[in-house]
Amino acid sequence: MWFSARLPKSLPGVTVANSWVVEQRYGVRKRIVALTDWHLAGNHNIDNLLAAVAAARACGVLPTTIKRA
């Protein structure tokens, strides 16, 4: 699973769209968590959040569980 703040829609993975962390597969994006729910300083911390969400989803963790973490 890919992750990047600028992930092309053609690749499956986790990215940022309209201030949301989203998972995209087959051109469909599903919201996971709003960036406004996290007070992150710096783009590197957004990348870290994307990596953590991608790893959790790859391990089968449900989006609702990720939201509560």
HELIX and SHEET records of a PDB file:
HELIX    1   1 LEU A   35  ASP A   37  5                                   3    
HELIX    2   2 ASN A   43  ALA A   58  1                                  16    
HELIX    3   3 PRO A   63  ARG A   68  1                                   6    
SHEET    1   A 4 TRP A   2  PHE A   3  0                                        
SHEET    2   A 4 GLY A  13  ALA A  17  1                                        
SHEET    3   A 4 TRP A  20  ARG A  25 -1                                        
SHEET    4   A 4 VAL A  28  ALA A  34 -1                                        
END                                                                             
